[in-house]
């Protein structure tokens, strides 16, 4: 279970960092996969519209927290 949580955290962190890069520059590398949150979720949630960079960085931070929490969890 620990590896699955770490993998989910890694995916969230990569999507968050990729979305932040996509907001500042254009992200040509694996844009469809890594920018799913940025291109699909954010436009559909009115609360996040206008705060795209913050939402992507918060997603990346959540991913890093998941990785650290899974690593520190007792076995």
N, C-alpha and C positions, 0 to 999 in steps of 0.2 A: 504494500500500500504506500510505503514511503516513496518508492521510485515513481509511482504514478502521480503523487502530489508534487514531487520535484519536477517531473516532466510537465505537468500542467503549469507550474510556476514559471518554468523556462519558456513555455509557449506564450504565456501572458506577458512576461518581461520582453520577449522579442517583439511581440505585437505592439506593445506600448512604445518601445524605443523606435521601432520602424515607423509607427504612426507619427511620432514626434518629428522624426527626420522628414517624413513626407509632408508635414505641415510647413516646415522651414524650407526644405528643398524638395526636389522630386525624387522619389524612391523607385528606381527602375528594377531593383533586384527582388524577385519573388513578391512583387507588389500585391498580387491577388491573394496570396496566402497570408503574408505578414501584415497587410493593411486591412484585413477583414473588419476589425473593430472600427478603424478609422473611416472606412468607406461605406460600411453597411449599418453599423449600430449607431454611431454618432448622429448622422443625418436624421434618423428616425426618432431620436429622443430629444424632445424640445429643450429639456433642461441642459443638455450638453452643447446645444448649438450656440456658437460664439465662444465656447470654452474648450475648443478641440485640443489645443496643446496641453492644457492642464489635465484634461481627461486622459489623454494618452500617457502623460507622465505619471498620473495616478495609477493607471493600469500597470505600467512598468514597475512602480513601487510595490503594488500588490503582488506581482509575480515574484519579486525579490523577497518579499516577506514570506510568501509561501515556501520558497526554496529554503530559507533560513529556518522556518518553523519545522519543516519536515526533517531537516538535518538535526535539529536539537531535540526532537521528540524522542521519548524513551522507546527502546526497542521491545 
